[in-house]
Amino acid sequence: MGRLFTAVILIGLMLITFCGCSLSNYGQLKSNPEVTQTFKNYKILPDTKYYYWGTFGQPVAIVGINSNYTLNSKVWVPIDPESKDFRTLINKVSLQGTGNIAHPWGFTILDNAGNDVGVWYSAIRAAAVKIDANGQIVNLSPIRTATIGDQAP
């Protein structure tokens, strides 16, 4: 009985260590009301490339990626922020919450060290954010989750 208990504890500690290491390369989204206003006012950030996730008719999220990083994903579609389509996409994302409890919010995208990677605008408030050592964003995937309440900084 004592050996079994010790073995279970050791396996548990190994799993915790392994999970901690595997998550260390992941960044996060940080709620930012200023980003919300930036998108609602159609403000274009300098040195930023914009992309959207989903179809043009039903975009899920819009991101602006700092020029120090490269979004390495075929599912994000580049969009010219000077185009009429950019405003149309923002308007469509802004309508995501109409009649629902989850309205779109703005977020700052952070890498695993807390560095500012870019901005995010969507009713989806969680994402997998993985950036390699070369500044390549190798995973930026919305995670379908809704949060009720007001946006907190």
C-alpha positions, 0 to 999 in steps of 0.5 A: 500500500505504501509503495503504491501511494509513493508511486502515485505521488511520483507519477503525479509530480512528473505529470505536473512538471511535464504539463508546466514545461509544455505550457511554458511556451504559450502566451495569453490574451489580456483584456484591454478596453483601449483595444476595444475602443481602437477597433470601434473607432477603426483606428489603425495601429502603426507597424501592425499587420491585420488578419481575420479568422473565419469567412468574410461573411462571418468573421470570428476574430480580427487581430493586429500583429506587431511587425516584430512578429510573423503570423505563420498560419494559413487560417488567418486571412490578411486584410488591408487596414486602409480598405473598406473591407477592414471597416466591414469586418470590424462591423461584422465582428461588433455584431457578434454579441447582438442579442447575446450575452457575449459582446466583442472585447479587445485584448492585448496578445502577449507572449510567454514572457509578457511581451506585447505581440499584438491586438485581438478583437472578438466575442471569443475571449480565449485563445491558444497563443504559441510563439517560437524563439524566432518570433513566429506565431505558430499557433493563434487559435480561438477557443470557443468560450464566453464570459459574462460581465463587463470588460475588465482591464 
